[in-house]
């Protein structure tokens, strides 16, 4: 499935819809270049899950846990960009909380697949230049993005169906 997302607010809205569907044990991998909207999408997920704390890119802390305001799972937000080995991933002990939490991992490709065979993978593709071929200098510019949704198991297939039906 491919979705076109016109601007940042729409990316947050997509995340919010997804966040209302997540349960403990769900793993969502976000992939895309710098400035694609991975953290913006996660902010929407956090809103949909109604969790506490400000959602920002966890690049330097690597992982942040956001607790629900009411019932529901924690949101574990991970930025795997700086992880260089499975030992570093193992040190985060994500598998200990995976069943109880909804886990969103930015830059997780090739790193977190060992956590579970069933995961929702969202790849965000952003324009890399203008029609004239110039580089986009301001990565915060709202330009249409394409979100490619892939599934690897029955739960992620269910999530993708729910997402499609809700949009």
N, C-alpha and C positions, 0 to 999 in steps of 0.2 A: 504494500500500500504506500502511496506517496501523497503527501499533503503539501499544499502551498500555503505558506504563512507570510502575510503581507508586511507585518511590522512587529516591533517588540511587544506591544500590548497583546497582539494575537498569539505570540509565542507563549506569553504568560497564561493566556486563556486556554490554550492547548494543554499546558502543564496543569492548570487547575482542574480541567476535566479529567485528565489522567490521574491526578492526585486523589480525586474522589473515588476512584476504582481500586487503588492499591491496598493490599492487605499484607500482613506479616508474611515474610518468605518471598515476596516479589523482589526481583532484581531487574533494574532498568539501567542499561548501559547507554551513555550519550557519547556520540562521536561527532567530530567536525572540527574545522580549523579554528584558530583563535578568532574571537569575535563572532562566531557563528550563532550563538544564543543558548549555549548549554546551561549556563548559570541562570539566565533569564527563564528558561524552561523549568529549571529546578525551583525557582522562586514561585512559579505558578503551581507546581506540584505541592510545595509546602503550604500554599494558601488552600489548595483543595483538600489537603490532609488536616488543615487547621492545627498546625504545630507552632511551638514557641520559637523565638529567636529570629534574628536577622539572617537571611540566607545570602551569603556572599561566596565568591569563589574560595574554596578551601585550599588553594594552591600551597600555602606555606604551612598550614596546620594539617593538611592532607585529609583529615576526616572530621566532620562535625555531626553531633547527634542533636536532633530537634525533637523534643517531647510533645505529645499531643496535648491540646488544651482540655479535651474531654476524653472520650474513649477512642481507641484506635492504636495503630502501631507507631513506634518511633520512626522518624525519617533519619536515616544515616546517609549523609551526603559526603561523597569521597571524590577527591581529585587525584587520580592516579598518574598524572603527568610526570611527576618527579620520581615515581617508583621505578627502580631499575632492576629489581629482582623479585622472585617469588618469596624470598626470605623477608623482604620489606613488606610485602603484602601480608604475609603470614603474621608479622609482628602487629599488624592492625587488628588481628583477631576478628575479622569480619564474619567468619563462619560461625562464631559463637553467638552473634546476634541476628544472623540472617533469617532464621525462622520466625523471630518475633518482630522484626523490623522490616520496613520497606527500604531497600537500599538503592540509591541512585549513584552511579559511578561515572564521572566524566573522565575521558581519556582511558577507558578501561580495556579497550581492545587488545588482545594478546596478553592480558594480565589477570583478569578476574573470571575468565571462563571456568576456571577450576572450582569456583564456588558453587555453581549449580549448572545443570544442563539446560534448565528452563529459564530463559531470560528474554526480556523485551529489549530490542536494540533499536535506538533512534539515531539515525545519521542525519545531521543537519548540513545541508549544502548551501553555502552563501555565494552570491556573485563575487567574482574575483577581479572585476574590472568593468569599466563603462563600455558602452557600445563602441566607443572609439578605441578601445583596447588599453586605456590608461588604467593603472593600478588604483584601487579604491584606497585613499589615504586615511579616511575617517571610518574605522571599523564600527562605530556606533550608528552609522547611517542606517536608517530603516530601509532595507531593500528586501524584496521578496526572497524568502528562503524556501527550500524544498526539504521536507522532513520525510526520510525514507524509513518506514517501519518494517522491521523484520522480527520474526519469532523463532524460537528454538524448542518449543515444547507446548504441551496442552494449556498450561496456565497463561503463558505469554500469548498464545493464540486467542484465548478467551479475553485477555486484556485488549488486544488489538481489535477484536470484534466489538467490544464494549465501547472503545474509543471511536471507532468508525460509526457506530450507531448513535453516539452522543453528539457528533459534529454536524 
